[in-house]
Amino acid sequence: MSKKKRVLIVIILFASILLAASVIVARKDFLEQNSEAVEAFLTANEKAMVYISENHESTVEKMAAHIKMITGQELEEAIIDSALNRVVFDQEVHPVALQEFSNLLTEFGFLEGNASLDGLFP
């Protein structure tokens, strides 16, 4: 399957299901050896999500400015606003969304083997 078709399929799936767009993963040994750094990262990540959720207009402006800075091109704030309105920023575990994400990673060849997450969530 070409990359163009893969992107098209992902866009269609995003429109019809709750899909994890960002997943934080760490090995058990890394967590044990770097517990303070991991806790600091997760705290900063949560603060960023709260800021985004509570400061929508400012977030849109900052994203537009950052996109222009890194690409040299402007993206209309209305497009960013529309995109952000379709995203839920939280730190809840959504097993169904994570399973769909795992299925897609396997389908697109980023993961090998069984995509099942059975038994990982209470």
MARDREN-642347 format. One record per atom (N, C-alpha, C): atom name; x, z, y; residue number from 1. Coordinates in pm, whole numbers. Each point is the difference from the previous one (the first is absolute). Layout:
<pts>
CA; X; Z; Y; NUM
...
</pts>
This chain:
<pts>
N; 85; 0; -118; 1
CA; -85; 0; 118; 1
C; 89; 0; 124; 1
N; -30; -84; 96; 2
CA; 82; -8; 121; 2
C; -23; 124; 86; 2
N; 98; 29; 87; 3
CA; -14; 116; 90; 3
C; -121; -15; 91; 3
N; -27; -121; 44; 4
CA; -115; -24; 86; 4
C; -129; 41; -69; 4
N; -17; -36; -125; 5
CA; -120; 36; -75; 5
C; -5; 150; -23; 5
N; 114; 63; -25; 6
CA; 3; 145; -19; 6
C; -50; 72; 125; 6
N; 46; -43; 115; 7
CA; -42; 62; 125; 7
C; -149; -17; 19; 7
N; -51; -116; -30; 8
CA; -142; -27; 13; 8
C; -81; 94; -88; 8
N; 44; 18; -123; 9
CA; -70; 89; -92; 9
C; 2; 143; 52; 9
N; 114; 46; 50; 10
CA; 10; 136; 51; 10
C; -94; 19; 118; 10
N; -7; -98; 89; 11
CA; -90; 11; 115; 11
C; -145; 9; -47; 11
N; -37; -78; -99; 12
CA; -136; 6; -53; 12
C; -26; 136; -63; 12
N; 95; 51; -75; 13
CA; -18; 131; -62; 13
C; -7; 110; 104; 13
N; 81; -9; 105; 14
CA; -6; 101; 105; 14
C; -139; 7; 61; 14
N; -65; -115; 10; 15
CA; -132; -5; 62; 15
C; -108; 62; -88; 15
N; 23; 8; -131; 16
CA; -108; 45; -88; 16
C; 23; 134; -68; 16
N; 121; 58; 9; 17
CA; 25; 129; -66; 17
C; 86; 88; 88; 17
N; -1; 128; -31; 18
CA; 91; 94; 63; 18
C; 133; -16; -72; 18
N; 103; -39; 73; 19
CA; 129; -26; -62; 19
C; 109; 74; 74; 19
N; 85; 67; -73; 20
CA; 111; 72; 61; 20
C; 92; -100; 69; 20
N; 26; 22; 127; 21
CA; 88; -88; 75; 21
C; 139; 61; 11; 21
N; 10; 128; -20; 22
CA; 128; 68; 10; 22
C; -1; 115; -101; 22
N; 102; 5; -82; 23
CA; 9; 103; -102; 23
C; 140; 60; 9; 23
N; 8; 132; 1; 24
CA; 129; 69; 3; 24
C; 29; 48; -141; 24
N; 117; -39; -50; 25
CA; 38; 34; -137; 25
C; 142; 57; 4; 25
N; 24; 102; -82; 26
CA; 136; 55; -12; 26
C; 20; 50; -143; 26
N; 123; -11; -46; 27
CA; 34; 52; -132; 27
C; -2; 153; 3; 27
N; -30; 61; -115; 28
CA; -5; 145; -11; 28
C; 133; 64; 39; 28
N; 111; -57; -47; 29
CA; 131; 58; 32; 29
C; 30; -9; 150; 29
N; -43; -109; 65; 30
CA; 19; -12; 144; 30
C; -80; 107; 73; 30
N; -124; 21; -43; 31
CA; -84; 103; 62; 31
C; 63; 138; -13; 31
N; 52; 28; -118; 32
CA; 62; 131; -24; 32
C; 127; 19; 82; 32
N; 81; -105; 12; 33
CA; 128; 10; 70; 33
C; -12; -12; 151; 33
N; -112; -52; 50; 34
CA; -16; -25; 143; 34
C; -135; 52; 51; 34
N; -42; 115; -48; 35
CA; -134; 49; 30; 35
C; -24; 17; 150; 35
N; 99; 45; 75; 36
CA; -19; 19; 145; 36
C; -16; -135; 70; 36
N; 80; -97; -37; 37
CA; -9; -132; 61; 37
C; -134; -66; -34; 37
N; -43; 15; -125; 38
CA; -128; -58; -41; 38
C; -113; 66; 77; 38
N; 3; 131; 13; 39
CA; -104; 72; 75; 39
C; -1; -44; 146; 39
N; 118; -17; 60; 40
CA; 8; -45; 140; 40
C; -57; -141; 14; 40
N; 33; -88; -95; 41
CA; -52; -136; 3; 41
C; -152; 0; -11; 41
N; -54; 74; -97; 42
CA; -146; 3; -18; 42
C; -71; 60; 120; 42
N; 60; 100; 63; 43
CA; -58; 60; 121; 43
C; 0; -102; 114; 43
N; 111; -70; 18; 44
CA; 7; -103; 105; 44
C; -99; -113; -27; 44
N; -13; -39; -127; 45
CA; -93; -105; -37; 45
C; -144; 43; 31; 45
N; -33; 124; -33; 46
CA; -135; 50; 28; 46
C; -26; 5; 152; 46
N; 98; 45; 77; 47
CA; -15; 2; 146; 47
C; -23; -140; 55; 47
N; 72; -97; -54; 48
CA; -17; -138; 45; 48
C; -141; -50; -31; 48
N; -50; 30; -119; 49
CA; -135; -43; -36; 49
C; -106; 66; 87; 49
N; 19; 128; 30; 50
CA; -94; 71; 88; 50
C; 4; -62; 139; 50
N; 121; -29; 49; 51
CA; 12; -62; 133; 51
C; -73; -134; 3; 51
N; 24; -82; -100; 52
CA; -64; -131; -6; 52
C; -152; 14; -1; 52
N; -49; 94; -79; 53
CA; -145; 20; -13; 53
C; -62; 53; 129; 53
N; 73; 83; 72; 54
CA; -56; 65; 119; 54
C; 34; -73; 130; 54
N; 88; -96; -4; 55
CA; 45; -70; 121; 55
C; -2; -151; -22; 55
N; -117; -51; -32; 56
CA; -14; -141; -39; 56
C; 52; -95; 108; 56
N; -47; 16; 123; 57
CA; 38; -93; 107; 57
C; 150; 1; 26; 57
N; 57; 121; 5; 58
CA; 144; 11; 22; 58
C; 79; -60; -116; 58
N; -50; 18; -122; 59
CA; 65; -57; -119; 59
C; 1; -151; 7; 59
N; -112; -59; 39; 60
CA; -9; -146; 12; 60
C; 102; -50; 103; 60
N; 7; 66; 114; 61
CA; 96; -40; 105; 61
C; 144; 11; -50; 61
N; 32; 111; -67; 62
CA; 136; 20; -50; 62
C; 36; -103; -108; 62
N; -97; -30; -86; 63
CA; 26; -99; -105; 63
C; 23; -138; 62; 63
N; -81; -36; 99; 64
CA; 16; -130; 67; 64
C; 139; -9; 64; 64
N; 41; 107; 67; 65
CA; 131; 0; 65; 65
C; 112; -10; -104; 65
N; -13; 70; -112; 66
CA; 103; -2; -103; 66
C; 7; -138; -67; 66
N; -116; -58; -26; 67
CA; -2; -135; -59; 67
C; 71; -98; 92; 67
N; -27; 10; 130; 68
CA; 65; -90; 96; 68
C; 151; 24; 2; 68
N; 41; 128; -7; 69
CA; 142; 33; 5; 69
C; 74; -57; -122; 69
N; -60; 13; -120; 70
CA; 74; -43; -119; 70
C; -15; -149; -31; 70
N; -107; -64; 52; 71
CA; -20; -142; -32; 71
C; 20; -92; 119; 71
N; -5; 57; 121; 72
CA; 7; -82; 120; 72
C; -131; -72; 28; 72
N; -104; 34; -75; 73
CA; -131; -64; 18; 73
C; -107; 106; 22; 73
N; -102; -39; 76; 74
CA; -110; 92; 25; 74
C; -110; -21; -103; 74
N; -60; 110; -41; 75
CA; -118; -4; -86; 75
C; -112; 67; 78; 75
N; -112; -68; 11; 76
CA; -110; 54; 79; 76
C; -40; 138; -50; 76
N; -22; 91; 94; 77
CA; -40; 135; -36; 77
C; -131; 1; -76; 77
N; -88; -96; 26; 78
CA; -128; -7; -73; 78
C; 23; -22; -149; 78
N; 104; -74; -37; 79
CA; 31; -24; -141; 79
C; 50; 129; -65; 79
N; 88; 71; 70; 80
CA; 51; 127; -51; 80
C; -115; 100; -12; 80
N; -85; 4; 101; 81
CA; -115; 90; 0; 81
C; -89; -28; -121; 81
N; -27; -126; -25; 82
CA; -84; -39; -113; 82
C; 63; 41; -133; 82
N; 130; -19; -11; 83
CA; 70; 38; -123; 83
C; -4; 151; -21; 83
N; 27; 77; 105; 84
CA; 0; 146; -12; 84
C; -138; 55; -33; 84
N; -103; -69; 46; 85
CA; -136; 47; -29; 85
C; -36; -13; -147; 85
N; 78; -75; -76; 86
CA; -27; -17; -144; 86
C; 89; 88; -87; 86
N; 82; 85; 63; 87
CA; 94; 82; -76; 87
C; -39; 147; 13; 87
N; 6; 71; -112; 88
CA; -22; 144; 0; 88
C; 138; 65; -16; 88
N; 37; 82; 97; 89
CA; 128; 69; -6; 89
C; -24; 142; -50; 89
N; 42; 27; -121; 90
CA; -13; 136; -52; 90
C; 105; 22; -108; 90
N; 9; 124; -46; 91
CA; 95; 33; -105; 91
C; -72; 40; -127; 91
N; -125; -39; -10; 92
CA; -77; 27; -121; 92
C; 46; -92; -112; 92
N; -10; 49; -121; 93
CA; 30; -83; -116; 93
C; -129; -70; -39; 93
N; 4; -132; -5; 94
CA; -115; -82; -37; 94
C; 35; -71; -131; 94
N; -31; 64; -114; 95
CA; 42; -57; -130; 95
C; -46; -144; -22; 95
N; -123; -34; 38; 96
CA; -49; -136; -22; 96
C; 83; -99; 82; 96
N; 27; 33; 126; 97
CA; 80; -88; 86; 97
C; 142; -15; -55; 97
N; 58; 110; -46; 98
CA; 136; -6; -54; 98
C; 4; -82; -129; 98
N; -106; 9; -81; 99
CA; -4; -81; -122; 99
C; -8; -149; 35; 99
N; -81; -34; 100; 100
CA; -9; -139; 44; 100
C; 135; -48; 53; 100
N; 68; 86; 75; 101
CA; 132; -33; 54; 101
C; 98; -25; -115; 101
N; -2; 87; -100; 102
CA; 87; -15; -116; 102
C; -31; -129; -76; 102
N; -129; -31; -14; 103
CA; -40; -124; -68; 103
C; 54; -122; 74; 103
N; -11; 0; 133; 104
CA; 50; -113; 79; 104
C; 152; -13; -11; 104
N; 71; 113; 7; 105
CA; 145; -6; -13; 105
C; 41; -59; -134; 105
N; -73; 34; -104; 106
CA; 28; -55; -133; 106
C; -35; -148; -4; 106
N; -118; -35; 52; 107
CA; -44; -140; -1; 107
C; 97; -90; 74; 107
N; 55; 48; 111; 108
CA; 90; -81; 81; 108
C; 145; 8; -45; 108
N; 26; 75; -108; 109
CA; 134; 4; -57; 109
C; 94; 102; 60; 109
N; -51; 92; 82; 110
CA; 87; 103; 57; 110
C; 19; 117; -97; 110
N; -92; 18; -91; 111
CA; 10; 102; -106; 111
C; -12; -69; -134; 111
N; 67; 54; -99; 112
CA; -11; -54; -135; 112
C; -68; 104; -88; 112
N; -69; -47; -101; 113
CA; -60; 90; -97; 113
C; -141; 40; 38; 113
N; -40; 116; -48; 114
CA; -135; 50; 17; 114
C; -19; 54; 142; 114
N; -103; -47; 68; 115
CA; -28; 45; 138; 115
C; -88; 123; 5; 115
N; -41; 51; -116; 116
CA; -94; 112; -3; 116
C; 60; 127; 59; 116
N; -79; 68; 82; 117
CA; 38; 127; 57; 117
C; -77; 115; -65; 117
N; -61; -28; -115; 118
CA; -78; 102; -72; 118
C; 85; 123; -24; 118
N; -58; 115; 25; 119
CA; 67; 128; -25; 119
C; 84; 50; 116; 119
N; 16; -79; 106; 120
CA; 81; 46; 113; 120
C; -77; 87; 98; 120
N; -134; -12; -1; 121
CA; -81; 72; 97; 121
C; -95; 95; -72; 121
N; -21; 118; 57; 122
CA; -93; 94; -64; 122
C; -144; -50; 3; 122
</pts>
